Amino acid sequence: MFTFLSNLLRKKRVKNDALLDRNSDDFRMQNVQFVSFLQKSGFRKQQLDRHEKTKRFKKFVAVAFGWIICGGALWVVVESAQALELF
């Protein structure tokens, strides 16, 4: 069960574009700086495509399911303690 949930929440590895992947270290540093700039500027935070919406929904469902399971386990513990208290 834990493996299933961890697979749902695992981030996919980002593959480099063949046209952007050059051999020089300077070019790679420029790519990293550009990606960092895009992340800081909030690029595509407003216009999420279908894939991103699906990923967010799956993560929400997995977290909600985890909270429900934890709540159920807590309820069983409390009810068991109360039952043992009577006897």
C-alpha positions in Angstrom: 0.0 0.0 0.0 2.8 2.4 0.9 4.6 1.6 -2.4 1.4 2.4 -4.3 1.0 5.8 -2.6 4.7 6.6 -3.1 4.5 5.8 -6.8 1.5 8.2 -7.1 3.5 11.0 -5.4 6.8 10.4 -7.1 7.9 13.2 -9.4 8.8 12.2 -12.9 12.4 12.8 -14.0 12.8 15.8 -16.4 14.6 14.8 -19.5 16.9 17.3 -21.3 16.0 18.5 -24.7 18.5 17.2 -27.3 18.8 20.6 -28.9 19.6 22.3 -25.6 22.0 19.7 -24.3 25.5 20.9 -25.4 28.8 19.6 -24.2 30.1 22.9 -22.7 29.7 23.6 -19.0 28.8 27.2 -19.7 25.8 26.3 -21.8 24.5 24.0 -19.1 24.9 26.7 -16.5 22.9 29.1 -18.8 20.1 26.5 -19.0 20.0 26.1 -15.2 19.9 29.9 -14.8 17.1 30.1 -17.3 15.0 27.4 -15.7 15.6 29.0 -12.3 14.4 32.4 -13.7 11.2 30.7 -15.1 10.5 29.1 -11.8 11.0 32.3 -9.8 8.9 34.4 -12.2 5.9 32.0 -11.9 6.0 30.7 -15.4 2.8 28.7 -16.3 1.3 28.9 -12.8 -1.9 30.4 -14.1 -2.4 28.3 -17.2 -2.0 24.7 -16.1 -2.4 22.1 -18.8 -4.4 18.9 -18.4 -1.4 16.9 -17.3 -0.5 19.3 -14.4 -4.2 19.3 -13.3 -4.2 15.5 -13.2 -1.0 15.4 -11.2 -2.3 17.8 -8.7 -5.6 15.9 -8.4 -3.8 12.6 -7.9 -1.6 14.2 -5.2 -4.7 15.6 -3.4 -6.5 12.3 -3.5 -3.4 10.4 -2.2 -3.0 12.9 0.7 -6.7 12.8 1.5 -6.7 9.0 1.5 -3.7 9.1 3.8 -5.5 11.3 6.3 -8.6 9.1 6.1 -6.5 6.0 6.9 -4.7 7.8 9.8 -8.0 9.0 11.2 -9.5 5.5 10.9 -6.5 4.0 12.7 -6.8 6.6 15.5 -10.5 5.9 15.8 -9.8 2.2 16.2 -7.2 2.9 18.9 -9.6 5.2 20.8 -12.5 2.7 20.6 -10.3 -0.2 21.7 -9.0 1.8 24.7 -12.6 2.6 25.7 -13.6 -1.0 25.3 -10.7 -2.2 27.5 -11.5 0.4 30.0 -15.0 -1.1 30.6 -13.7 -4.6 31.2 
